[in-house]
Amino acid sequence: MNQEIGPRDSPWDVQSRGWAPAPPGLGKYNDRNDAIEQLERDRRLRDAGFQVVHFTWKEPFGTPELVLSRIRKAIATTTPY
């Protein structure tokens, strides 16, 4: 598959992990079309079999256990939806 399905700014190696962390980039949401693009990107990742894990920028610093819990659940889940 040559189509890009995930965010370009993600520092994680999504292909080898099977899950895609999705920290917010509030600056990228200028209008509702930007939000729709994010939903479509999530759908493409899930359709390709990846889990998508959303979290805010504050959560890894304020509640890292919550972020880790979401990631662990995503890894343990057998379906991307």
ZIWOKA-V815451 format. One record per residue. N is the residue number from 1. PHI is phi in whole degrees, 0 to 359 (NA if undefined). OMEGA is omega in whole degrees, -180 to 180 (none if undefined). D_CENTER is the distance of its C-alpha to the mean C-alpha in Angstrom with 2 decimals. Layout:
BEGIN
n:N phi:PHI omega:OMEGA d_center:D_CENTER
n:N phi:PHI omega:OMEGA d_center:D_CENTER
END
This chain:
BEGIN
n:1 phi:NA omega:-179 d_center:18.68
n:2 phi:259 omega:-178 d_center:18.92
n:3 phi:288 omega:176 d_center:16.71
n:4 phi:286 omega:-177 d_center:13.75
n:5 phi:244 omega:-177 d_center:10.70
n:6 phi:239 omega:180 d_center:7.90
n:7 phi:293 omega:180 d_center:8.30
n:8 phi:289 omega:-175 d_center:11.62
n:9 phi:272 omega:-179 d_center:11.41
n:10 phi:283 omega:180 d_center:8.95
n:11 phi:279 omega:-177 d_center:11.58
n:12 phi:269 omega:176 d_center:10.19
n:13 phi:276 omega:-174 d_center:11.89
n:14 phi:297 omega:-176 d_center:9.32
n:15 phi:301 omega:-176 d_center:12.44
n:16 phi:276 omega:-176 d_center:14.31
n:17 phi:268 omega:-177 d_center:12.00
n:18 phi:84 omega:175 d_center:10.79
n:19 phi:219 omega:-175 d_center:7.41
n:20 phi:233 omega:174 d_center:4.25
n:21 phi:292 omega:-177 d_center:3.76
n:22 phi:229 omega:176 d_center:2.97
n:23 phi:292 omega:-177 d_center:6.76
n:24 phi:287 omega:171 d_center:8.91
n:25 phi:233 omega:-172 d_center:11.42
n:26 phi:304 omega:179 d_center:14.10
n:27 phi:292 omega:-179 d_center:16.40
n:28 phi:274 omega:179 d_center:14.61
n:29 phi:260 omega:179 d_center:15.43
n:30 phi:269 omega:179 d_center:19.12
n:31 phi:203 omega:-176 d_center:19.75
n:32 phi:294 omega:177 d_center:18.58
n:33 phi:298 omega:177 d_center:18.06
n:34 phi:295 omega:178 d_center:15.23
n:35 phi:294 omega:178 d_center:13.57
n:36 phi:296 omega:177 d_center:14.44
n:37 phi:300 omega:178 d_center:12.97
n:38 phi:297 omega:179 d_center:9.47
n:39 phi:297 omega:179 d_center:10.21
n:40 phi:293 omega:177 d_center:11.64
n:41 phi:296 omega:176 d_center:8.86
n:42 phi:300 omega:-180 d_center:6.74
n:43 phi:298 omega:179 d_center:10.20
n:44 phi:298 omega:177 d_center:10.88
n:45 phi:298 omega:-179 d_center:8.17
n:46 phi:294 omega:178 d_center:9.53
n:47 phi:298 omega:178 d_center:12.94
n:48 phi:276 omega:176 d_center:12.77
n:49 phi:97 omega:-179 d_center:12.34
n:50 phi:267 omega:169 d_center:8.89
n:51 phi:276 omega:176 d_center:7.32
n:52 phi:243 omega:-178 d_center:3.88
n:53 phi:245 omega:180 d_center:4.53
n:54 phi:264 omega:173 d_center:5.32
n:55 phi:201 omega:178 d_center:8.36
n:56 phi:275 omega:179 d_center:11.06
n:57 phi:295 omega:-179 d_center:12.73
n:58 phi:283 omega:-173 d_center:15.62
n:59 phi:300 omega:179 d_center:14.25
n:60 phi:298 omega:-179 d_center:14.15
n:61 phi:265 omega:-178 d_center:17.69
n:62 phi:270 omega:-179 d_center:19.08
n:63 phi:223 omega:-177 d_center:17.70
n:64 phi:300 omega:179 d_center:16.17
n:65 phi:297 omega:177 d_center:17.31
n:66 phi:294 omega:179 d_center:15.13
n:67 phi:296 omega:179 d_center:11.90
n:68 phi:298 omega:178 d_center:13.49
n:69 phi:297 omega:178 d_center:14.49
n:70 phi:297 omega:180 d_center:11.12
n:71 phi:294 omega:179 d_center:10.08
n:72 phi:299 omega:178 d_center:13.58
n:73 phi:297 omega:180 d_center:13.43
n:74 phi:297 omega:-180 d_center:10.47
n:75 phi:294 omega:-177 d_center:12.54
n:76 phi:280 omega:-177 d_center:15.65
n:77 phi:283 omega:-178 d_center:14.74
n:78 phi:268 omega:-180 d_center:16.39
n:79 phi:234 omega:-179 d_center:14.81
n:80 phi:284 omega:-179 d_center:11.32
n:81 phi:247 omega:none d_center:12.58
END
